[in-house]
Amino acid sequence: MMIVLALSGSIFFGTTEDTDIAAAKIAEAYENDDRVSQVLDVNVTPNLDRRRVSIQVKLRLSDSDLIADNNGNPNIELEQPLGF
């Protein structure tokens, strides 16, 4: 499963409030995906010194093929580090 998000690097390197905005936008993108029944959690953790961000997402899948590929578990956790 892949959802491509185009977010400005500056959104991650401002205040903590900016990470809340990024997390909300990421959750919104997943909520619009028919393969996802529920977004359980989104965490955006910036590392200002290294100009990197880590994004952790917990989802409940609705697609039976994806659930089967995940050993029958409808919950999945994804983590993506990004650098700018």
C-alpha positions as semicolon CSV with decimal commas, in nm:
position;residue;x (nm);y (nm);z (nm)
1;M;0,000;0,000;0,000
2;M;0,141;0,336;-0,093
3;I;0,002;0,682;-0,050
4;V;0,219;0,962;-0,179
5;L;0,201;1,287;0,013
6;A;0,358;1,609;-0,102
7;L;0,431;1,821;0,203
8;S;0,658;2,120;0,226
9;G;0,973;2,058;0,426
10;S;0,904;2,371;0,627
11;I;0,592;2,219;0,782
12;F;0,812;1,980;0,979
13;F;1,072;2,228;1,094
14;G;0,864;2,500;1,250
15;T;0,679;2,475;1,579
16;T;0,526;2,166;1,737
17;E;0,191;2,289;1,607
18;D;0,322;2,232;1,254
19;T;0,364;1,861;1,324
20;D;-0,001;1,849;1,430
21;I;-0,097;1,999;1,094
22;A;0,118;1,745;0,911
23;A;-0,029;1,455;1,112
24;A;-0,382;1,575;1,037
25;K;-0,311;1,598;0,662
26;I;-0,155;1,251;0,659
27;A;-0,453;1,106;0,848
28;E;-0,692;1,276;0,606
29;A;-0,512;1,123;0,307
30;Y;-0,538;0,772;0,455
31;E;-0,903;0,826;0,552
32;N;-0,979;0,888;0,184
33;D;-0,827;0,552;0,085
34;D;-1,091;0,280;0,040
35;R;-0,843;0,016;0,161
36;V;-0,830;0,178;0,506
37;S;-1,129;0,151;0,741
38;Q;-0,980;0,362;1,022
39;V;-0,673;0,570;1,100
40;L;-0,579;0,468;1,454
41;D;-0,281;0,701;1,510
42;V;-0,039;0,932;1,326
43;N;0,280;1,063;1,484
44;V;0,513;1,311;1,316
45;T;0,844;1,343;1,500
46;P;1,089;1,603;1,368
47;N;1,463;1,606;1,431
48;L;1,542;1,974;1,379
49;D;1,920;1,932;1,403
50;R;1,933;1,671;1,127
51;R;1,646;1,819;0,919
52;R;1,470;1,484;0,924
53;V;1,125;1,370;1,023
54;S;0,986;1,031;1,116
55;I;0,624;0,951;1,037
56;Q;0,453;0,661;1,216
57;V;0,103;0,559;1,111
58;K;-0,127;0,294;1,261
59;L;-0,416;0,187;1,040
60;R;-0,704;-0,060;1,041
61;L;-0,734;-0,213;0,697
62;S;-1,064;-0,279;0,521
63;D;-0,929;-0,459;0,213
64;S;-0,951;-0,836;0,267
65;D;-0,650;-0,904;0,042
66;L;-0,432;-0,664;0,240
67;I;-0,552;-0,817;0,567
68;A;-0,464;-1,163;0,435
69;D;-0,118;-1,035;0,328
70;N;-0,076;-0,903;0,685
71;N;-0,123;-1,254;0,832
72;G;-0,493;-1,194;0,896
73;N;-0,427;-0,890;1,113
74;P;-0,648;-0,593;1,017
75;N;-0,411;-0,350;1,194
76;I;-0,088;-0,237;1,034
77;E;0,188;0,001;1,141
78;L;0,394;0,197;0,891
79;E;0,702;0,408;0,954
80;Q;0,870;0,641;0,706
81;P;1,175;0,858;0,773
82;L;1,216;1,165;0,551
83;G;1,500;1,411;0,512
84;F;1,499;1,762;0,368
